[in-house]
Amino acid sequence: MNKKKCFISFDYDNDKNLKDLLIGQSENEDSPFKISDWSVKEESDDWKEKAKNRIKRSDVVIVLCGEKTNKATGVSVELKIAQDEEVNYFLLGGYSNGKNKKPTAAKNGDKMYKWTWENLRLLIHGNR
């Protein structure tokens, strides 16, 4: 199976657990994707450039949305990079409570998808 290389954008301060769960799913034998890199948390002047390089090497960007994603500036920067570089992306609701927020860089037409194994498998392959 040809696995898609994914970059995960997530709110490092509030949703690291979501990233860990997604990485766990990527390790399933029948997973259609692998995690190539995820958000850069290093305090450096060039973190945006590092994120840009990682995003450009990815097939798709998964934006994990939690309850405070709308306040996570790094997620919006990474989403904007994906948009500018024309890298496919989708928004994935991290919690089933319905309180997930889109990043501020999300476009009006960007739909937030429910996180299920079947949805993830479809979304990874562009079914949006």
C-alpha positions as MATLAB code, in Angstrom:
seq = 'MNKKKCFISFDYDNDKNLKDLLIGQSENEDSPFKISDWSVKEESDDWKEKAKNRIKRSDVVIVLCGEKTNKATGVSVELKIAQDEEVNYFLLGGYSNGKNKKPTAAKNGDKMYKWTWENLRLLIHGNR';
ca = [
       0.000    0.000    0.000;
       1.289    3.457   -0.917;
       0.935    5.448    2.301;
       0.400    9.203    2.153;
       2.933   11.375    3.979;
       1.067   13.615    6.410;
       1.990   16.739    8.294;
      -0.044   17.230   11.462;
      -0.893   20.756   12.523;
      -2.238   20.969   16.069;
      -2.414   23.216   19.119;
       0.756   22.120   20.908;
      -0.293   23.589   24.245;
      -3.761   22.026   24.370;
      -4.066   19.115   21.934;
      -0.822   17.126   22.081;
      -2.935   14.120   23.120;
      -4.809   14.319   19.798;
      -1.533   14.243   17.890;
      -0.449   11.194   19.879;
      -3.728    9.419   19.054;
      -3.370   10.206   15.346;
       0.210    8.928   15.322;
      -1.069    5.754   16.959;
      -3.618    5.315   14.176;
      -0.918    5.873   11.552;
       0.926    2.869   12.946;
      -1.978    0.473   12.276;
      -1.062   -2.125    9.681;
      -3.906   -1.062    7.358;
      -3.335    2.678    7.816;
      -3.380    4.637    4.527;
      -0.999    7.250    5.877;
       2.226    7.825    7.760;
       3.323   10.808    9.742;
       6.309   12.397    8.051;
       6.663   15.384   10.377;
       4.501   17.413   12.666;
       4.398   20.924   14.020;
       7.614   22.657   14.949;
       7.621   23.656   18.617;
      11.195   24.905   18.722;
      11.666   28.483   19.807;
      13.627   29.741   16.837;
      13.556   32.523   14.303;
      13.276   30.072   11.420;
      10.442   27.816   12.656;
       8.133   29.061    9.879;
      10.703   28.120    7.250;
      11.175   24.690    8.859;
       7.403   24.163    8.899;
       7.154   25.280    5.279;
       9.793   22.772    4.191;
       8.049   19.947    6.054;
       4.636   20.874    4.689;
       5.956   21.014    1.118;
       7.341   17.464    1.489;
       3.951   16.160    2.640;
       1.098   14.790    0.562;
      -1.539   16.186    2.878;
      -1.812   18.381    5.976;
      -4.140   17.217    8.727;
      -5.293   20.117   10.867;
      -6.401   18.719   14.220;
      -9.039   21.025   15.667;
      -9.687   21.258   19.380;
     -11.537   23.656   21.631;
      -8.878   26.408   21.429;
      -7.517   25.929   17.913;
      -8.939   29.318   16.922;
      -6.422   30.897   19.345;
      -3.432   28.792   18.249;
      -1.492   31.159   15.998;
       0.988   28.475   14.932;
      -1.809   26.309   13.529;
      -3.077   29.219   11.441;
       0.440   29.931   10.165;
       0.866   26.278    9.145;
      -2.555   26.204    7.478;
      -1.748   29.389    5.558;
       1.523   27.803    4.387;
      -0.397   24.745    3.147;
      -2.833   27.012    1.309;
      -0.055   29.141   -0.227;
       1.933   26.064   -1.275;
      -1.231   24.358   -2.605;
      -0.763   21.308   -0.387;
      -3.989   19.391    0.209;
      -5.354   19.733    3.714;
      -8.432   19.026    5.770;
      -9.769   19.971    9.182;
     -10.375   17.083   11.571;
     -12.509   17.570   14.667;
     -10.498   16.247   17.578;
     -13.227   15.908   20.167;
     -16.701   14.435   19.904;
     -18.243   17.135   22.135;
     -18.847   19.448   19.151;
     -16.783   22.305   20.633;
     -13.911   22.091   18.125;
     -12.856   25.433   16.655;
     -11.417   26.125   13.228;
      -8.100   27.956   12.958;
      -8.429   31.604   11.972;
      -6.725   30.899    8.608;
      -9.449   28.414    7.625;
     -11.464   29.421    4.598;
     -15.222   29.887    4.863;
     -15.820   26.755    2.790;
     -13.480   24.540    4.833;
     -15.533   21.815    6.429;
     -14.553   20.235    9.719;
     -14.822   16.470    9.497;
     -15.718   14.053   12.241;
     -12.772   11.927   13.347;
     -13.653    8.348   12.507;
     -11.388    5.692   11.054;
     -13.491    5.479    7.886;
     -13.564    9.281    7.435;
      -9.825    9.450    7.950;
      -9.194    6.780    5.343;
     -11.370    8.640    2.822;
     -10.034   12.115    3.632;
      -6.409   11.038    3.299;
      -7.161   10.064   -0.309;
      -8.850   13.352   -1.174;
     -12.509   12.427   -0.685;
     -13.751   15.813    0.484;
];
